[in-house]
């Protein structure tokens, strides 16, 4: 959506890039802090509330099968 506003001239490119980069970094940090402080209980609680328990089990099975190379190449 922001890209279309930039393309139409309603917003400037650099503030949008800075905002998007900052939001991505902040989101990564928040996810890390939740995992670091809350551990497995926090991840399970979030998955349970969002209905993602099945997805979490599939992701864990993927990690067990493929390990770090699987994560790297899936991104």
N, C-alpha and C positions, 0 to 999 in steps of 0.2 A: 504494500500500500504506500509506504513512504517513497519507494522508487517511482511510483507513478506521479506522486506530488512533485518530486524533483524533476522528472521528465517534463511536467507541465509548467515548471517554473514557479510553482507555489512555495517551494522550499529550496534552500541552498544545499548543495551536495555535502560540503564538509561538515556542517553541524549534524546532518543526518548520519554520516559515517562515524563521527565521534560518539553520537548517542547510541548507535547500534553496537559499536565496539564496546563501549562502557557497559551497556546492558548485558552483552554476552559474557563479559568478564565477571560482572556482578553475579549473574546467574550461575556461572561455574563455581564461584566462591561460596555462594549460598548452598549449593548442592554438596560441595566438599565439607562445609561446616556441619551440615545436617548429618552426613555420613560419619564424620569424625567424632562429633559429640554424642550423637544418638545411636550410632552403630547399627547393628542388625535390627534392633527393636524399632528404630525410627523408619528404616527402609520397609520393614514388614507392615508397620502401621500405615504408612503412606500408600503402599500397594493395596492393602486391604480396603482402605477408604476410597481409593480411586478405581477399584475393581480390577487392578492389574496383577493380582496374585498369580494367575496362570502365565501371564507374560513374564513375570519375574522368574518363575520356574524354568521357562524356556530359555531365558537369557542365561541363567545359571548353568543349564545343561550345555549350552553353546560354549560358555567359558571353560567348563570342565573338558569338553571335547577338543577345542581348538586352542585354548590358552591365549597368551598375549598376541601371537601372530593373527589369530582370528579377530581380536578386537582391533588391531591396527589395520588390517585389510578390510574390515567391514565398515570402517569410517570412511 
